[in-house]
Amino acid sequence: YYGLLLANHLWDLATEARAEIGKARDLIAEKLEEEEGDYTYTDLFRLDRFVYDVEENANKVAKGRRLLESLIRKMTGLATEARVELAEAFLTPLDINVESLESYVERAVDRHDLKQLRAGIRVKDAQVKAIRSEYYPQFFIGGQFKFAHAPNRDDQNSPFANDDFNFLQAGAIIGFKQSLAFGMTATKLRKVELERKKLTYLDQLASMGAVLEIERIHGDLVEAKSNVDAAKKARRGTRKWFLAARDGFNAGLEDAGEIIDAVKEYSIIRAKYFRAVYEFNKAYGALQRATGGVVADM
């Protein structure tokens, strides 16, 4: 999503550069034809050379846009020829507060992969307890109580008579069960304990890996934020240079080299600004995933 927003901005920059260089070329050609001003054919040739750089970059951006649009269509289930329209028209930095590294590291426990590992360790703990119980006898007790009374039937007191209508019966039994397969039990216990140790080591390694990943992404986020601030400041200064060079060129006070440099640098610094914004937004999304957060909350 952010990649396509970036590509759209880069395409707009290439279009603007085409327009500005086109205007400058038309002006030089007109002055040369009228034999006015201090322009030379060298200025015209330099502009023609710069046009190639603009077109080359524009072609790269166009190729990237087509690929990103195709990817979004496939991920969203759109038809092959469907028009891709993003919810946002401009790539702007997310309005977030970049917290300290420690605060993000503390949230690593919410990662789904770490939760799954710890749930697996708890399962193995339960299996160890269940297998160890096979070493000990299992006691049990059972009982029975029956009572029946029929007022219109004589109660048979003879121990030899079978009376299904008036009787009182009760009984209980106690016993125990002991498995003698101690060797098999020990083998099963050893296997489960080794599986538990394996999961414990994996959890430790995954936790260390998660901390390192969060540290790396947090560094990318801080770096990208600094780049956004620096590029924003440089963009303002470069725009003033571009406007001064353009006005000077149109008035015949600057040569083609100055307008070429101004257009080039103004396009470059704006492209760097949008790329810094892209890296900032992407880093924040990656940090959300690395800490078990919800990316949709952005």
C-alpha positions in Angstrom: 0.0 0.0 0.0 2.7 2.5 1.0 4.9 1.3 -1.8 2.2 2.2 -4.4 1.7 5.6 -2.7 5.4 6.2 -3.0 5.4 5.1 -6.7 2.5 7.5 -7.4 4.5 10.4 -5.9 7.6 9.5 -7.8 5.5 9.4 -11.0 4.2 12.9 -10.3 7.8 14.1 -9.7 8.9 12.7 -13.1 5.9 14.3 -14.8 6.7 17.7 -13.2 10.4 17.4 -14.3 9.3 16.6 -17.8 7.1 19.7 -17.9 9.8 22.0 -16.5 12.5 20.8 -18.8 10.0 20.9 -21.7 9.3 24.6 -20.9 13.0 25.4 -20.7 13.7 23.6 -24.0 10.9 25.5 -25.8 12.2 28.8 -24.5 15.8 28.1 -25.6 14.6 26.9 -29.0 12.5 30.0 -29.4 15.3 32.3 -28.4 17.8 30.6 -30.7 15.4 30.8 -33.6 14.8 34.5 -32.9 18.6 34.9 -32.2 17.8 36.6 -28.9 19.4 36.2 -25.5 22.7 34.5 -24.6 21.5 30.9 -25.1 23.5 28.5 -27.2 22.9 25.2 -28.9 25.0 23.7 -26.2 22.3 24.7 -23.7 19.8 22.9 -25.9 21.9 19.8 -26.1 22.4 19.7 -22.4 18.6 19.8 -21.8 18.1 17.0 -24.4 20.7 14.9 -22.5 18.9 15.5 -19.2 15.6 14.5 -20.7 17.0 10.9 -21.0 17.6 10.8 -17.2 14.1 12.0 -16.6 12.6 9.4 -19.0 14.7 6.6 -17.6 13.5 7.2 -14.1 10.0 7.7 -15.2 10.1 4.3 -17.0 11.4 2.6 -13.8 8.6 4.2 -11.8 6.0 3.1 -14.3 7.2 -0.5 -14.2 7.1 -0.5 -10.4 3.6 1.0 -10.3 2.3 -1.8 -12.6 3.9 -4.5 -10.5 2.5 -3.0 -7.2 -1.0 -2.6 -8.7 -0.9 -6.2 -9.9 0.1 -7.4 -6.5 -2.7 -5.4 -4.8 -5.2 -6.8 -7.3 -4.1 -10.4 -6.5 -4.1 -9.8 -2.7 -7.6 -8.2 -2.7 -9.2 -10.5 -5.3 -9.8 -7.7 -7.9 -10.1 -8.4 -11.6 -7.0 -8.2 -13.7 -8.1 -5.0 -15.4 -9.7 -3.4 -12.3 -8.7 0.1 -11.4 -6.7 0.3 -8.2 -7.7 3.3 -6.1 -6.0 3.9 -2.7 -7.9 5.3 0.3 -5.3 8.1 0.6 -4.0 10.3 -2.2 -0.8 11.5 -0.3 2.0 9.7 1.4 2.2 11.4 4.8 4.1 10.3 7.9 2.0 8.5 10.5 1.1 10.7 13.5 2.7 8.6 16.2 4.9 9.0 19.2 8.1 7.0 18.9 8.6 5.5 22.4 11.8 4.2 23.9 13.3 0.9 22.9 12.6 -0.6 26.4 8.9 0.0 26.1 8.7 -1.9 22.8 10.9 -4.8 24.1 8.5 -5.2 27.1 5.7 -5.9 24.6 7.5 -8.8 23.0 5.7 -11.2 25.3 2.5 -10.5 23.3 4.0 -12.0 20.1 1.9 -14.8 18.9 4.9 -17.1 18.1 6.3 -16.7 21.6 2.8 -17.4 23.1 2.6 -20.6 21.1 6.0 -21.8 22.3 5.0 -21.1 25.9 1.7 -22.9 25.5 3.6 -25.9 24.1 5.9 -25.8 27.2 2.8 -25.9 29.4 1.5 -28.9 27.5 4.7 -30.7 28.0 4.7 -29.9 31.7 1.2 -31.5 32.0 2.4 -34.6 30.1 5.4 -34.9 32.4 3.1 -34.9 35.4 0.8 -37.4 33.9 3.6 -39.8 33.0 5.3 -39.5 36.4 2.0 -40.5 38.0 2.4 -44.0 36.4 5.1 -44.7 39.0 2.6 -44.6 41.8 -0.4 -46.9 42.5 -3.8 -45.6 41.6 -6.3 -46.2 44.4 -10.0 -46.5 43.8 -13.2 -47.1 45.8 -16.5 -48.2 44.5 -19.9 -48.6 46.2 -23.5 -49.6 45.6 -26.8 -48.8 47.3 -30.2 -50.1 46.4 -33.6 -49.6 48.2 -37.1 -50.6 47.2 -40.4 -50.6 49.1 -43.9 -51.8 48.0 -46.7 -51.2 50.6 -49.0 -53.8 49.0 -46.4 -56.6 49.2 -45.3 -58.7 52.1 -41.8 -58.1 53.3 -39.9 -61.4 53.0 -37.6 -61.8 56.0 -36.2 -65.2 54.9 -32.7 -65.0 53.6 -33.6 -67.6 51.0 -36.5 -65.8 49.5 -36.0 -63.4 46.5 -38.0 -60.2 47.1 -37.7 -57.7 44.2 -40.2 -55.3 45.8 -39.0 -54.7 49.4 -35.2 -54.7 49.9 -32.3 -52.7 51.2 -28.8 -53.5 49.7 -25.5 -51.7 50.2 -21.9 -52.5 49.6 -18.4 -51.0 49.0 -15.1 -52.1 47.6 -11.6 -50.5 47.7 -8.6 -51.4 45.6 -5.6 -50.1 43.8 -3.9 -50.4 40.4 -0.1 -50.4 39.9 1.7 -50.4 36.6 4.8 -52.6 36.6 6.2 -51.3 33.2 8.7 -49.0 34.9 11.2 -49.2 32.1 8.6 -48.1 29.5 7.4 -45.3 31.8 10.9 -44.1 32.2 11.4 -44.1 28.4 8.2 -42.1 27.9 9.2 -39.6 30.6 12.6 -39.1 29.2 11.2 -38.4 25.7 8.7 -35.9 26.9 11.3 -34.1 29.2 13.7 -33.8 26.2 10.8 -32.4 24.1 10.1 -29.9 26.9 13.8 -28.9 27.0 13.8 -28.4 23.3 10.8 -26.1 23.4 12.4 -24.2 26.3 15.6 -23.6 24.3 13.6 -22.6 21.3 11.7 -20.1 23.5 14.9 -18.6 24.8 16.4 -18.3 21.3 13.1 -16.9 19.9 13.0 -14.3 22.8 16.5 -13.2 22.1 15.8 -13.0 18.4 12.6 -11.0 19.0 14.6 -8.5 21.1 17.2 -8.1 18.4 14.5 -7.8 15.8 12.7 -5.1 17.8 16.0 -3.3 18.4 16.8 -3.3 14.7 13.4 -2.1 13.6 13.3 0.6 16.3 16.6 1.8 15.0 15.1 1.9 11.5 12.2 3.8 12.8 14.3 6.4 14.6 16.5 6.8 11.6 13.6 7.2 9.2 12.0 9.9 11.5 15.3 11.8 11.5 15.5 11.5 7.7 11.9 12.8 7.3 12.7 15.9 9.4 15.9 16.6 7.6 14.4 16.0 4.1 11.5 18.3 5.0 13.9 21.1 5.8 16.0 20.5 2.8 13.0 20.4 0.5 12.0 23.9 1.5 15.5 25.2 0.8 15.7 23.4 -2.5 12.4 24.7 -3.6 13.6 28.2 -3.1 16.7 27.4 -5.2 14.5 25.9 -8.0 12.1 28.9 -8.1 15.1 31.3 -8.2 16.8 29.3 -11.0 13.6 29.1 -13.0 12.9 32.8 -12.7 16.5 33.6 -13.6 16.4 31.3 -16.6 13.2 32.7 -17.9 14.7 36.2 -17.6 17.8 35.1 -19.4 20.0 35.5 -16.4 20.9 31.8 -15.9 22.2 29.2 -18.3 20.7 25.7 -18.9 23.1 24.1 -16.5 21.6 26.0 -13.6 18.0 25.1 -14.4 19.0 21.5 -15.0 20.8 21.3 -11.6 17.8 23.0 -9.9 15.2 20.7 -11.4 17.3 17.6 -10.7 18.1 18.5 -7.1 14.5 19.6 -6.4 13.2 16.3 -7.8 15.8 14.3 -5.9 15.2 15.9 -2.5 11.4 15.5 -2.9 11.9 11.8 -3.9 14.1 11.3 -0.8 11.5 12.9 1.4 8.7 10.6 0.2 11.0 7.6 0.4 11.9 8.6 4.0 8.2 8.8 4.8 7.7 5.4 3.2 10.5 3.9 5.3 9.1 5.5 8.4 5.6 4.2 7.9 6.9 0.8 6.9 9.2 0.6 10.0 6.3 1.4 12.3 4.2 -1.3 10.8 7.0 -3.8 11.2 7.5 -2.7 14.8 3.8 -3.3 15.5 4.1 -6.8 14.1 7.4 -7.5 16.0 5.8 -6.5 19.3 2.6 -8.5 18.8 0.5 -5.3 18.1 -2.3 -4.8 15.6 -1.2 -3.2 12.4 -4.7 -2.1 11.6 -4.5 0.4 14.6 -2.2 2.6 12.5 
